[in-house]
């Protein structure tokens, strides 16, 4: 449902189909905010104008098309620049839902997480997310909610890690993970990545496992399986999902699915169909 707040030029969106997400649209506002924090993971997207993000002792000016990821309990403030109005979206994503997603992805219990890369989201992700939430503010649909969840899943997997694997410096492991996620098709090679970065393959694998608890190959296969789940859940055929996530055929996806989930893609598809029919 979408509802307006009296005397304030803003709207909120929420849905029983996605209880872990609330969206707020604030339009042409010059409202200033004191330093504060949220219990949720939040994403701010600037629709128009500029806002100044104050966080960790730094001020960053965000303009139209910029999006920022703010961790739960991270103290911050977003205020207008030179008193001029700005329009922006805020997404509030339940922390427990985020932890559940990361627990499944990293195959361990996650209770706290951190960002290991820049706070700003890439323009391609921002455009997709902006399109979906703009449409949701007008009319909700199962397809839009599913697409939103898929985007949020990708953001979590790309930018967040369990706290115990986090380090302050931009170490080799994070650069390797970025390259794996940027090109996870059939041509991706840890040997080529290691060569490009000027390290031996053994060194890359050792650093990666130290920080993420799994090898680059296991990480990549896990990402492919989780991405395939999302695609199948969204109605894509198993064959097409296998090709989409970088496997040469359905049998490769089948083997990976069994290894990482103890279920076949067909069983997952059937379970989702039964679940959906009960809604």
Beta strands, then each sheet from edge to edge (+ up, - down):
strand 1: 2-4
strand 2: 10-13
strand 3: 21-29
strand 4: 41-48
strand 5: 51-55
strand 6: 58-62
strand 7: 67-70
strand 8: 76-80
strand 9: 86-93
strand 10: 113-115
strand 11: 160-162
sheet 1: 1+ 2- 3+ 9- 4+ 7-
sheet 2: 6+ 5- 8+
sheet 3: 10+ 11-
end
